[in-house]
Structure formats: C-alpha cells, structure tokens
Amino acid sequence: MVALDVVRDGYRQARGKLFTIPAIGKYVVFVSSKEQVEEASSAPMDQLSFNEAIDELLSFAMYNLCKYPEYIEPLTKEILATRNDSSSRGYEAHDMPLMDSFLKETARLNPTIILTMPRKVMYPFRFSDGTVVPKDNWLCIPQQAIMEDQQYYDDPSAFNGFRFVRQDEDGRATASDTGKGRLFTTPTFEFPLWGPVRRAWYVPTY
C-alpha cells in the first residue's frame, strides 16, 4: 500500500512528468499529465477492476449534509421542483445541477481509493519520453493528488458543495458541458474518478 502523503509529494515534485514509488518489492509508476494518461490507457495491460463503493460516497454525502446544513434547503427545493417538473418523463442528472455538484465535490475530497486505473504491466512498456515500465510493475493515476491540485481547483482543500454549478442566461443553476462545470459522471483528467477519458468505466443505471 502506498501512503497518500508519499503520492502527494511525488506528484507535486514530478510537475507533469512520470514518477515512481517503491511498493512491496516492485515499483508503482505514476502519471501526472493528460498526455501520459492517454498513453497509459492505450497500453495493452492487465487492468484490475475495483468496485466503487457507492455506499461510501452516500455516507460521506450524509456526513457533509450534517457538517454543512446550509446545503439542505437548496438541495431539498431542487429535488422537489425536479420531481414535480419531470414526473411524466423521468429525470436526468442535468435536471439537478445542485445535487450533482454536491455529490461530485463529496467524491473529489473523499475518493474511495487514492489512485485509479491500476494496471499490472504484462511486458515492458515505453512512454514517449523514453521512460520504460518493466514487466510486472504497476502503473497508476494519483487521482486524489490531482483532485486536490490548486492548479485545477481554487482552494482545493475546502469543501464547496456548489463548486461545479454555473448559471445560465436566465440565472438558473446549471452544470455546463465544458470546463469545471461538467457533470459528476463526466470523466476528465482533473476528475479521474471514472478512469481515463477515452476508456472510462461504464456504470449502468436502473
């Protein structure tokens, strides 16, 4: 197991380059740029599958509601309004931008694992910068370090439940399709919870 503070320090010092950390007799190679993520996601490697603990996310969300009760009223109003407006057609995530942002911010500060896209290298793999990852080593994205990077998030250690909410021309809350207002389920380099952009996890809903 690689400690979070070690990964954070390695990520900050790497400044967009690959960096390695020894772990259990092997090396874990971490990527720290968008280009490296794309390269790693296209490599033929044995990818482990982790079950995302949705119940943990909901537990953290409930904790945040207790810690920050000022969010309860606007979220409740949005839920009731959405239920009344979409009773005949159902609803989608973009119908509740406040709730979507609240859950995304909760996940940003409380990811179930500190790294994502863990892959065991089946044979030596070479990155474009010349770095070679030996067979049987590991390749990962330091997702928690990325999601706490001030380069991508203002005041990254603070909880801001409506961080990803924008307003449309009529002043209504919305989650835009571009930039930091993207929906919780949209994979980006700055929010790699779902894996790489081109090969993100598919999570069916019922």
ROTORPA-198421 format. One record per atom (N, C-alpha, C, O): residue number from 1; atom name; y, x, z. Coordinates in pm, whole numbers, padded with zeros to 5 digits. Example, Ala and Ser with C-alpha at 12.3 -4.5 7.8 and 13.67 -1.06 7.14 Angstrom:
BEGIN
1 N -00569 01319 00780
1 CA -00450 01230 00780
1 C -00330 01320 00780
1 O -00332 01424 00846
2 N -00225 01285 00708
2 CA -00106 01367 00714
2 C 00003 01290 00787
2 O 00114 01341 00804
This chain:
BEGIN
1 N -00119 00085 00000
1 CA 00000 00000 00000
1 C 00124 00088 00000
1 O 00134 00184 00077
2 N 00220 00055 -00087
2 CA 00343 00133 -00096
2 C 00452 00062 -00019
2 O 00479 -00056 -00042
3 N 00516 00133 00074
3 CA 00619 00073 00159
3 C 00742 00036 00078
3 O 00779 00106 -00017
4 N 00805 -00074 00117
4 CA 00921 -00125 00043
4 C 01035 -00024 00043
4 O 01098 -00004 -00061
5 N 01064 00040 00157
5 CA 01177 00133 00161
5 C 01154 00253 00071
5 O 01249 00307 00015
6 N 01028 00295 00055
6 CA 00997 00407 -00034
6 C 01022 00368 -00179
6 O 01077 00446 -00256
7 N 00982 00245 -00215
7 CA 01004 00196 -00350
7 C 01153 00182 -00378
7 O 01201 00219 -00485
8 N 01227 00127 -00281
8 CA 01372 00112 -00297
8 C 01440 00246 -00322
8 O 01523 00259 -00412
9 N 01405 00345 -00240
9 CA 01466 00477 -00254
9 C 01433 00539 -00391
9 O 01519 00597 -00457
10 N 01307 00525 -00431
10 CA 01266 00579 -00560
10 C 01338 00513 -00675
10 O 01378 00578 -00771
11 N 01354 00382 -00665
11 CA 01423 00306 -00770
11 C 01569 00347 -00781
11 O 01621 00364 -00891
12 N 01637 00362 -00667
12 CA 01778 00399 -00668
12 C 01799 00539 -00723
12 O 01898 00564 -00793
13 N 01710 00629 -00692
13 CA 01724 00766 -00739
13 C 01685 00782 -00886
13 O 01732 00873 -00954
14 N 01598 00693 -00934
14 CA 01549 00703 -01072
14 C 01660 00676 -01173
14 O 01665 00741 -01278
15 N 01748 00581 -01143
15 CA 01862 00548 -01231
15 C 01817 00521 -01374
15 O 01867 00582 -01469
16 N 01724 00429 -01388
16 CA 01680 00388 -01521
16 C 01567 00470 -01580
16 O 01526 00446 -01693
17 N 01515 00566 -01503
17 CA 01405 00648 -01552
17 C 01275 00608 -01480
17 O 01278 00539 -01379
18 N 01164 00654 -01535
18 CA 01035 00632 -01469
18 C 01030 00714 -01341
18 O 01085 00824 -01336
19 N 00963 00662 -01239
19 CA 00944 00742 -01118
19 C 00806 00713 -01062
19 O 00751 00605 -01082
20 N 00750 00809 -00991
20 CA 00614 00797 -00939
20 C 00613 00809 -00787
20 O 00696 00877 -00727
21 N 00515 00740 -00727
21 CA 00496 00744 -00583
21 C 00347 00759 -00555
21 O 00268 00680 -00608
22 N 00305 00856 -00475
22 CA 00162 00871 -00443
22 C 00114 00752 -00361
22 O 00184 00704 -00272
23 N -00006 00705 -00390
23 CA -00064 00594 -00315
23 C -00216 00599 -00324
23 O -00274 00587 -00432
24 N -00280 00617 -00209
24 CA -00426 00615 -00197
24 C -00492 00709 -00299
24 O -00581 00669 -00373
25 N -00447 00833 -00300
25 CA -00510 00933 -00385
25 C -00472 00927 -00531
25 O -00510 01014 -00609
26 N -00396 00824 -00570
26 CA -00352 00811 -00709
26 C -00201 00803 -00711
26 O -00135 00809 -00607
27 N -00147 00791 -00829
27 CA -00003 00774 -00842
27 C 00027 00636 -00897
27 O -00039 00587 -00989
28 N 00130 00572 -00839
28 CA 00182 00449 -00893
28 C 00308 00486 -00971
28 O 00401 00544 -00915
29 N 00311 00452 -01099
29 CA 00425 00482 -01184
29 C 00510 00355 -01194
29 O 00460 00250 -01232
30 N 00638 00366 -01159
30 CA 00728 00252 -01160
30 C 00826 00264 -01276
30 O 00876 00372 -01306
31 N 00853 00151 -01340
31 CA 00955 00148 -01445
31 C 01084 00098 -01383
31 O 01082 00026 -01283
32 N 01198 00136 -01442
32 CA 01325 00093 -01384
32 C 01429 00059 -01489
32 O 01549 00058 -01460
33 N 01384 00031 -01612
33 CA 01477 -00011 -01716
33 C 01411 -00118 -01803
33 O 01288 -00129 -01806
34 N 01491 -00195 -01873
34 CA 01438 -00301 -01960
34 C 01347 -00244 -02068
34 O 01242 -00301 -02097
35 N 01386 -00132 -02126
35 CA 01307 -00072 -02232
35 C 01170 -00031 -02183
35 O 01070 -00049 -02253
36 N 01164 00025 -02062
36 CA 01035 00067 -02006
36 C 00946 -00053 -01976
36 O 00824 -00046 -01992
37 N 01006 -00163 -01933
37 CA 00929 -00284 -01907
37 C 00863 -00332 -02036
37 O 00746 -00369 -02036
38 N 00940 -00333 -02145
38 CA 00885 -00376 -02273
38 C 00772 -00284 -02318
38 O 00670 -00332 -02367
39 N 00789 -00155 -02302
39 CA 00684 -00060 -02340
39 C 00558 -00084 -02257
39 O 00448 -00089 -02311
40 N 00576 -00097 -02128
40 CA 00462 -00114 -02038
40 C 00388 -00244 -02066
40 O 00265 -00248 -02059
41 N 00462 -00351 -02097
41 CA 00399 -00480 -02119
41 C 00319 -00485 -02248
41 O 00232 -00571 -02263
42 N 00347 -00393 -02341
42 CA 00274 -00392 -02467
42 C 00154 -00297 -02465
42 O 00077 -00292 -02560
43 N 00140 -00222 -02357
43 CA 00030 -00126 -02348
43 C -00102 -00198 -02317
43 O -00103 -00290 -02236
44 N -00213 -00156 -02380
44 CA -00344 -00217 -02353
44 C -00401 -00167 -02221
44 O -00466 -00063 -02217
45 N -00376 -00242 -02115
45 CA -00420 -00201 -01983
45 C -00491 -00316 -01914
45 O -00479 -00431 -01955
46 N -00562 -00285 -01810
46 CA -00632 -00384 -01732
46 C -00535 -00441 -01630
46 O -00499 -00373 -01534
47 N -00494 -00565 -01650
47 CA -00392 -00625 -01563
47 C -00457 -00710 -01455
47 O -00540 -00796 -01483
48 N -00418 -00684 -01331
48 CA -00468 -00764 -01221
48 C -00396 -00898 -01218
48 O -00282 -00909 -01263
49 N -00461 -00996 -01167
49 CA -00399 -01128 -01156
49 C -00377 -01160 -01009
49 O -00471 -01160 -00930
50 N -00253 -01187 -00973
50 CA -00220 -01225 -00837
50 C -00184 -01373 -00834
50 O -00111 -01422 -00920
51 N -00235 -01444 -00736
51 CA -00200 -01583 -00719
51 C -00066 -01592 -00646
51 O -00055 -01550 -00531
52 N 00034 -01645 -00714
52 CA 00163 -01660 -00650
52 C 00152 -01765 -00541
52 O 00103 -01876 -00564
53 N 00197 -01732 -00424
53 CA 00185 -01821 -00309
53 C 00302 -01919 -00308
53 O 00404 -01893 -00244
54 N 00287 -02031 -00379
54 CA 00392 -02132 -00384
54 C 00420 -02188 -00245
54 O 00534 -02221 -00212
55 N 00314 -02197 -00165
55 CA 00335 -02249 -00030
55 C 00425 -02156 00052
55 O 00500 -02202 00137
56 N 00417 -02025 00026
56 CA 00504 -01931 00096
56 C 00649 -01951 00053
56 O 00740 -01948 00136
57 N 00670 -01972 -00076
57 CA 00805 -01997 -00126
57 C 00864 -02121 -00060
57 O 00980 -02120 -00018
58 N 00785 -02227 -00052
58 CA 00834 -02351 00010
58 C 00861 -02331 00159
58 O 00954 -02390 00215
59 N 00780 -02248 00223
59 CA 00804 -02219 00364
59 C 00937 -02146 00383
59 O 01013 -02178 00474
60 N 00964 -02049 00296
60 CA 01092 -01978 00302
60 C 01208 -02072 00271
60 O 01315 -02061 00330
61 N 01186 -02165 00179
61 CA 01291 -02261 00144
61 C 01323 -02350 00264
61 O 01440 -02377 00292
62 N 01220 -02395 00334
62 CA 01242 -02477 00454
62 C 01315 -02396 00561
62 O 01403 -02447 00630
63 N 01276 -02270 00574
63 CA 01343 -02181 00671
63 C 01491 -02170 00636
63 O 01577 -02177 00725
64 N 01522 -02151 00508
64 CA 01662 -02137 00467
64 C 01741 -02266 00489
64 O 01860 -02261 00520
65 N 01677 -02379 00472
65 CA 01745 -02506 00500
65 C 01781 -02518 00648
65 O 01886 -02572 00684
66 N 01693 -02466 00732
66 CA 01722 -02468 00876
66 C 01830 -02367 00912
66 O 01914 -02393 00998
67 N 01826 -02252 00846
67 CA 01922 -02147 00877
67 C 02059 -02175 00817
67 O 02162 -02138 00872
68 N 02059 -02243 00702
68 CA 02185 -02275 00633
68 C 02191 -02426 00607
68 O 02176 -02470 00493
69 N 02213 -02505 00710
69 CA 02211 -02652 00696
69 C 02318 -02708 00604
69 O 02311 -02825 00566
70 N 02417 -02628 00568
70 CA 02522 -02677 00478
70 C 02469 -02711 00339
70 O 02536 -02777 00261
71 N 02347 -02664 00308
71 CA 02289 -02694 00177
71 C 02216 -02828 00175
71 O 02188 -02881 00067
72 N 02186 -02882 00290
72 CA 02104 -03004 00294
72 C 02172 -03121 00225
72 O 02109 -03191 00145
73 N 02299 -03144 00254
73 CA 02368 -03260 00198
73 C 02380 -03254 00046
73 O 02342 -03351 -00021
74 N 02430 -03144 -00014
74 CA 02439 -03143 -00160
74 C 02304 -03150 -00230
74 O 02292 -03211 -00336
75 N 02202 -03088 -00172
75 CA 02069 -03095 -00232
75 C 02012 -03237 -00225
75 O 01951 -03285 -00320
76 N 02034 -03302 -00111
76 CA 01985 -03440 -00096
76 C 02054 -03533 -00195
76 O 01989 -03617 -00257
77 N 02184 -03519 -00210
77 CA 02259 -03602 -00306
77 C 02208 -03580 -00448
77 O 02194 -03675 -00525
78 N 02181 -03456 -00482
78 CA 02133 -03427 -00617
78 C 01995 -03489 -00640
78 O 01970 -03546 -00746
79 N 01908 -03479 -00542
79 CA 01773 -03536 -00556
79 C 01781 -03687 -00574
79 O 01714 -03743 -00661
80 N 01861 -03752 -00493
80 CA 01873 -03898 -00502
80 C 01935 -03940 -00635
80 O 01890 -04036 -00698
81 N 02037 -03868 -00678
81 CA 02101 -03901 -00805
81 C 02005 -03880 -00922
81 O 02002 -03961 -01015
82 N 01928 -03773 -00917
82 CA 01833 -03745 -01024
82 C 01723 -03849 -01027
82 O 01679 -03892 -01134
83 N 01678 -03891 -00910
83 CA 01573 -03992 -00904
83 C 01620 -04124 -00963
83 O 01544 -04192 -01031
84 N 01743 -04159 -00939
84 CA 01797 -04285 -00991
84 C 01823 -04278 -01141
84 O 01803 -04376 -01213
85 N 01868 -04161 -01189
85 CA 01904 -04148 -01330
85 C 01785 -04127 -01421
85 O 01792 -04160 -01540
86 N 01676 -04073 -01368
86 CA 01565 -04035 -01456
86 C 01436 -04109 -01424
86 O 01328 -04062 -01462
87 N 01445 -04222 -01356
87 CA 01325 -04294 -01314
87 C 01240 -04339 -01432
87 O 01117 -04350 -01420
88 N 01304 -04366 -01547
88 CA 01231 -04418 -01661
88 C 01177 -04308 -01753
88 O 01085 -04332 -01831
89 N 01234 -04186 -01745
89 CA 01194 -04080 -01837
89 C 01136 -03958 -01769
89 O 01095 -03863 -01836
90 N 01134 -03959 -01635
90 CA 01093 -03839 -01565
90 C 01209 -03741 -01560
90 O 01318 -03772 -01609
91 N 01189 -03624 -01503
91 CA 01299 -03527 -01496
91 C 01246 -03386 -01516
91 O 01127 -03360 -01500
92 N 01336 -03297 -01550
92 CA 01303 -03157 -01572
92 C 01389 -03072 -01480
92 O 01480 -03121 -01413
93 N 01358 -02941 -01477
93 CA 01426 -02852 -01384
93 C 01577 -02852 -01405
93 O 01653 -02845 -01308
94 N 01622 -02859 -01531
94 CA 01766 -02852 -01554
94 C 01840 -02977 -01507
94 O 01963 -02981 -01505
95 N 01763 -03081 -01467
95 CA 01826 -03201 -01412
95 C 01873 -03178 -01269
95 O 01957 -03252 -01218
96 N 01820 -03074 -01203
96 CA 01857 -03045 -01064
96 C 01897 -02897 -01050
96 O 01824 -02819 -00990
97 N 02011 -02860 -01105
97 CA 02053 -02718 -01103
97 C 02074 -02664 -00962
97 O 02051 -02546 -00938
98 N 02118 -02749 -00869
98 CA 02139 -02700 -00732
98 C 02006 -02664 -00667
98 O 01992 -02558 -00606
99 N 01907 -02752 -00680
99 CA 01775 -02724 -00623
99 C 01710 -02604 -00692
99 O 01648 -02521 -00627
100 N 01726 -02597 -00824
100 CA 01669 -02487 -00899
100 C 01728 -02354 -00851
100 O 01656 -02257 -00831
101 N 01859 -02350 -00833
101 CA 01926 -02229 -00787
101 C 01884 -02193 -00644
101 O 01863 -02076 -00613
102 N 01873 -02294 -00559
102 CA 01834 -02271 -00420
102 C 01695 -02208 -00413
102 O 01674 -02115 -00336
103 N 01602 -02259 -00491
103 CA 01466 -02204 -00491
103 C 01462 -02064 -00553
103 O 01389 -01977 -00507
104 N 01541 -02043 -00658
104 CA 01544 -01912 -00722
104 C 01602 -01806 -00628
104 O 01551 -01695 -00621
105 N 01708 -01842 -00557
105 CA 01768 -01749 -00462
105 C 01672 -01721 -00346
105 O 01664 -01609 -00297
106 N 01600 -01824 -00303
106 CA 01500 -01805 -00199
106 C 01392 -01707 -00245
106 O 01353 -01618 -00170
107 N 01345 -01724 -00368
107 CA 01242 -01634 -00421
107 C 01296 -01493 -00443
107 O 01224 -01396 -00426
108 N 01422 -01482 -00481
108 CA 01482 -01350 -00505
108 C 01479 -01265 -00379
108 O 01447 -01146 -00385
109 N 01512 -01324 -00266
109 CA 01517 -01249 -00141
109 C 01385 -01248 -00065
109 O 01369 -01174 00031
110 N 01291 -01332 -00109
110 CA 01161 -01340 -00040
110 C 01046 -01343 -00140
110 O 00966 -01437 -00136
111 N 01035 -01244 -00229
111 CA 00922 -01244 -00322
111 C 00791 -01226 -00246
111 O 00787 -01157 -00144
112 N 00685 -01288 -00295
112 CA 00558 -01280 -00224
112 C 00500 -01138 -00225
112 O 00423 -01102 -00136
113 N 00538 -01058 -00325
113 CA 00495 -00918 -00330
113 C 00617 -00834 -00370
113 O 00707 -00884 -00438
114 N 00620 -00706 -00328
114 CA 00737 -00623 -00354
114 C 00737 -00565 -00495
114 O 00838 -00513 -00541
115 N 00623 -00574 -00565
115 CA 00616 -00525 -00701
115 C 00541 -00625 -00786
115 O 00468 -00710 -00735
116 N 00560 -00615 -00918
116 CA 00494 -00708 -01008
116 C 00435 -00633 -01127
116 O 00459 -00514 -01145
117 N 00358 -00705 -01208
117 CA 00291 -00651 -01325
117 C 00206 -00528 -01292
117 O 00215 -00428 -01363
118 N 00125 -00533 -01186
118 CA 00041 -00417 -01155
118 C -00068 -00399 -01260
118 O -00145 -00492 -01287
119 N -00075 -00281 -01317
119 CA -00174 -00256 -01420
119 C -00245 -00123 -01395
119 O -00181 -00022 -01368
120 N -00374 -00126 -01405
120 CA -00452 -00004 -01396
120 C -00467 00053 -01536
120 O -00513 -00016 -01628
121 N -00428 00178 -01553
121 CA -00430 00241 -01685
121 C -00574 00275 -01723
121 O -00643 00349 -01652
122 N -00619 00220 -01836
122 CA -00758 00239 -01880
122 C -00777 00371 -01955
122 O -00887 00426 -01957
123 N -00670 00421 -02017
123 CA -00673 00553 -02079
123 C -00530 00606 -02082
123 O -00437 00526 -02073
124 N -00508 00737 -02093
124 CA -00373 00792 -02085
124 C -00275 00720 -02177
124 O -00302 00698 -02294
125 N -00160 00685 -02120
125 CA -00058 00612 -02195
125 C 00073 00690 -02193
125 O 00115 00737 -02087
126 N 00136 00705 -02308
126 CA 00257 00784 -02320
126 C 00378 00693 -02346
126 O 00377 00612 -02438
127 N 00483 00709 -02264
127 CA 00609 00639 -02288
127 C 00691 00713 -02391
127 O 00662 00829 -02423
128 N 00794 00647 -02444
128 CA 00876 00707 -02549
128 C 00952 00830 -02501
128 O 00991 00914 -02583
129 N 00973 00843 -02369
129 CA 01044 00961 -02318
129 C 00950 01080 -02297
129 O 00993 01186 -02252
130 N 00822 01060 -02330
130 CA 00725 01167 -02317
130 C 00641 01162 -02191
130 O 00543 01235 -02179
131 N 00677 01076 -02096
131 CA 00601 01063 -01972
131 C 00463 01006 -01999
131 O 00449 00905 -02069
132 N 00361 01072 -01945
132 CA 00223 01028 -01963
132 C 00168 00974 -01831
132 O 00176 01041 -01728
133 N 00112 00854 -01836
133 CA 00048 00797 -01719
133 C -00103 00821 -01733
133 O -00164 00766 -01825
134 N -00164 00901 -01645
134 CA -00306 00933 -01659
134 C -00397 00812 -01637
134 O -00357 00714 -01575
135 N -00516 00821 -01689
135 CA -00617 00718 -01671
135 C -00643 00694 -01522
135 O -00642 00788 -01442
136 N -00666 00568 -01487
136 CA -00698 00524 -01351
136 C -00578 00524 -01256
136 O -00594 00494 -01137
137 N -00459 00557 -01305
137 CA -00340 00542 -01223
137 C -00284 00401 -01244
137 O -00339 00322 -01320
138 N -00174 00372 -01175
138 CA -00120 00236 -01178
138 C 00022 00234 -01233
138 O 00097 00330 -01221
139 N 00056 00121 -01293
139 CA 00188 00100 -01349
139 C 00243 -00031 -01294
139 O 00176 -00133 -01299
140 N 00366 -00028 -01241
140 CA 00422 -00146 -01176
140 C 00573 -00158 -01201
140 O 00639 -00062 -01240
141 N 00625 -00279 -01177
141 CA 00769 -00303 -01179
141 C 00813 -00327 -01035
141 O 00757 -00414 -00968
142 N 00910 -00253 -00984
142 CA 00957 -00271 -00846
142 C 01048 -00393 -00835
142 O 01170 -00380 -00823
143 N 00987 -00511 -00838
143 CA 01068 -00632 -00853
143 C 01164 -00657 -00737
143 O 01277 -00700 -00761
144 N 01123 -00632 -00615
144 CA 01214 -00660 -00504
144 C 01334 -00566 -00507
144 O 01446 -00608 -00477
145 N 01312 -00440 -00541
145 CA 01423 -00346 -00551
145 C 01519 -00388 -00662
145 O 01641 -00378 -00646
146 N 01465 -00436 -00774
146 CA 01550 -00481 -00885
146 C 01631 -00603 -00844
146 O 01750 -00612 -00874
147 N 01567 -00697 -00774
147 CA 01634 -00821 -00738
147 C 01731 -00804 -00621
147 O 01799 -00899 -00582
148 N 01738 -00682 -00566
148 CA 01836 -00652 -00462
148 C 01935 -00546 -00510
148 O 02004 -00483 -00430
149 N 01941 -00527 -00642
149 CA 02028 -00424 -00700
149 C 02168 -00481 -00722
149 O 02184 -00583 -00788
150 N 02268 -00413 -00667
150 CA 02407 -00457 -00680
150 C 02455 -00453 -00825
150 O 02555 -00516 -00859
151 N 02386 -00379 -00908
151 CA 02420 -00373 -01049
151 C 02401 -00509 -01116
151 O 02468 -00541 -01214
152 N 02308 -00589 -01062
152 CA 02276 -00718 -01123
152 C 02321 -00837 -01039
152 O 02338 -00947 -01091
153 N 02341 -00816 -00909
153 CA 02376 -00927 -00820
153 C 02490 -00886 -00728
153 O 02485 -00780 -00664
154 N 02592 -00969 -00721
154 CA 02701 -00945 -00628
154 C 02652 -00971 -00486
154 O 02585 -01071 -00459
155 N 02686 -00880 -00395
155 CA 02644 -00892 -00255
155 C 02495 -00930 -00248
155 O 02461 -01036 -00196
156 N 02406 -00845 -00300
156 CA 02266 -00880 -00321
156 C 02186 -00911 -00195
156 O 02085 -00981 -00203
157 N 02228 -00859 -00080
157 CA 02150 -00885 00042
157 C 02185 -01017 00109
157 O 02117 -01060 00202
158 N 02291 -01083 00061
158 CA 02334 -01210 00120
158 C 02268 -01327 00049
158 O 02249 -01325 -00073
159 N 02233 -01429 00126
159 CA 02175 -01550 00067
159 C 02287 -01640 00017
159 O 02375 -01681 00093
160 N 02283 -01671 -00112
160 CA 02379 -01761 -00174
160 C 02299 -01865 -00253
160 O 02263 -01842 -00368
161 N 02273 -01977 -00190
161 CA 02184 -02076 -00248
161 C 02226 -02128 -00384
161 O 02141 -02170 -00462
162 N 02355 -02126 -00413
162 CA 02404 -02175 -00542
162 C 02454 -02061 -00630
162 O 02543 -02080 -00713
163 N 02396 -01945 -00611
163 CA 02435 -01825 -00686
163 C 02422 -01847 -00837
163 O 02503 -01796 -00914
164 N 02320 -01921 -00879
164 CA 02290 -01934 -01022
164 C 02345 -02062 -01084
164 O 02310 -02097 -01197
165 N 02431 -02131 -01012
165 CA 02487 -02256 -01062
165 C 02617 -02229 -01136
165 O 02701 -02150 -01092
166 N 02633 -02295 -01247
166 CA 02757 -02289 -01323
166 C 02810 -02432 -01337
166 O 02741 -02528 -01303
167 N 02931 -02447 -01385
167 CA 02988 -02579 -01409
167 C 03015 -02598 -01558
167 O 03060 -02506 -01626
168 N 02986 -02719 -01607
168 CA 03014 -02747 -01747
168 C 03160 -02789 -01763
168 O 03238 -02782 -01668
169 N 03196 -02834 -01882
169 CA 03335 -02869 -01909
169 C 03383 -02987 -01826
169 O 03503 -03003 -01803
170 N 03289 -03071 -01782
170 CA 03325 -03187 -01701
170 C 03323 -03158 -01552
170 O 03344 -03247 -01470
171 N 03296 -03030 -01517
171 CA 03294 -02992 -01377
171 C 03163 -03021 -01306
171 O 03155 -03010 -01184
172 N 03060 -03057 -01382
172 CA 02930 -03085 -01322
172 C 02848 -02957 -01310
172 O 02857 -02868 -01394
173 N 02766 -02950 -01205
173 CA 02682 -02833 -01184
173 C 02578 -02825 -01294
173 O 02521 -02926 -01335
174 N 02553 -02703 -01340
174 CA 02453 -02684 -01445
174 C 02396 -02543 -01434
174 O 02460 -02454 -01378
175 N 02278 -02525 -01486
175 CA 02218 -02392 -01497
175 C 02218 -02357 -01644
175 O 02146 -02419 -01722
176 N 02297 -02259 -01683
176 CA 02314 -02227 -01825
176 C 02189 -02159 -01881
176 O 02102 -02115 -01805
177 N 02181 -02152 -02013
177 CA 02067 -02091 -02079
177 C 02083 -01941 -02095
177 O 01990 -01873 -02140
178 N 02200 -01888 -02060
178 CA 02224 -01745 -02075
178 C 02279 -01687 -01945
178 O 02328 -01759 -01858
179 N 02268 -01556 -01935
179 CA 02326 -01488 -01819
179 C 02254 -01519 -01689
179 O 02136 -01556 -01689
180 N 02325 -01504 -01579
180 CA 02264 -01518 -01448
180 C 02245 -01663 -01406
180 O 02194 -01691 -01298
181 N 02286 -01757 -01492
181 CA 02266 -01897 -01460
181 C 02134 -01952 -01512
181 O 02112 -02073 -01510
182 N 02046 -01864 -01559
182 CA 01920 -01909 -01614
182 C 01835 -01978 -01508
182 O 01850 -01955 -01388
183 N 01746 -02064 -01555
183 CA 01662 -02141 -01464
183 C 01565 -02051 -01387
183 O 01536 -01939 -01428
184 N 01518 -02103 -01276
184 CA 01423 -02031 -01190
184 C 01301 -01985 -01269
184 O 01251 -01875 -01246
185 N 01254 -02066 -01361
185 CA 01132 -02034 -01435
185 C 01155 -01944 -01555
185 O 01061 -01915 -01629
186 N 01279 -01899 -01577
186 CA 01308 -01812 -01691
186 C 01288 -01665 -01653
186 O 01358 -01616 -01565
187 N 01194 -01595 -01717
187 CA 01173 -01454 -01684
187 C 01281 -01366 -01746
187 O 01311 -01380 -01865
188 N 01338 -01276 -01668
188 CA 01435 -01178 -01718
188 C 01407 -01046 -01647
188 O 01333 -01042 -01549
189 N 01466 -00938 -01699
189 CA 01448 -00809 -01632
189 C 01507 -00814 -01491
189 O 01450 -00758 -01398
190 N 01622 -00882 -01476
190 CA 01688 -00890 -01346
190 C 01612 -00979 -01249
190 O 01633 -00972 -01128
191 N 01523 -01064 -01301
191 CA 01444 -01155 -01218
191 C 01300 -01153 -01270
191 O 01257 -01247 -01336
192 N 01226 -01045 -01239
192 CA 01092 -01025 -01297
192 C 00978 -01092 -01221
192 O 00864 -01048 -01230
193 N 01008 -01195 -01146
193 CA 00907 -01261 -01063
193 C 00788 -01309 -01146
193 O 00675 -01307 -01099
194 N 00814 -01352 -01270
194 CA 00709 -01409 -01355
194 C 00648 -01306 -01450
194 O 00569 -01342 -01537
195 N 00683 -01178 -01434
195 CA 00630 -01077 -01524
195 C 00730 -01042 -01633
195 O 00845 -01085 -01627
196 N 00687 -00965 -01734
196 CA 00777 -00925 -01843
196 C 00818 -01044 -01928
196 O 00747 -01145 -01935
197 N 00932 -01032 -01992
197 CA 00988 -01145 -02067
197 C 00895 -01193 -02177
197 O 00874 -01313 -02192
198 N 00839 -01100 -02253
198 CA 00756 -01140 -02368
198 C 00617 -01186 -02328
198 O 00550 -01255 -02405
199 N 00572 -01148 -02209
199 CA 00437 -01184 -02166
199 C 00440 -01240 -02024
199 O 00364 -01197 -01937
200 N 00527 -01332 -02004
200 CA 00541 -01392 -01870
200 C 00422 -01481 -01839
200 O 00349 -01524 -01929
201 N 00404 -01508 -01711
201 CA 00297 -01597 -01667
201 C 00324 -01737 -01719
201 O 00439 -01779 -01731
202 N 00216 -01808 -01750
202 CA 00227 -01949 -01782
202 C 00179 -02028 -01663
202 O 00064 -02013 -01621
203 N 00264 -02113 -01609
203 CA 00228 -02191 -01492
203 C 00230 -02340 -01531
203 O 00338 -02397 -01546
204 N 00113 -02402 -01548
204 CA 00112 -02544 -01587
204 C 00162 -02631 -01474
204 O 00138 -02602 -01356
205 N 00231 -02738 -01509
205 CA 00278 -02834 -01409
205 C 00216 -02969 -01436
205 O 00187 -03004 -01550
206 N 00195 -03043 -01331
206 CA 00130 -03173 -01344
206 C 00215 -03279 -01277
206 O 00178 -03397 -01276
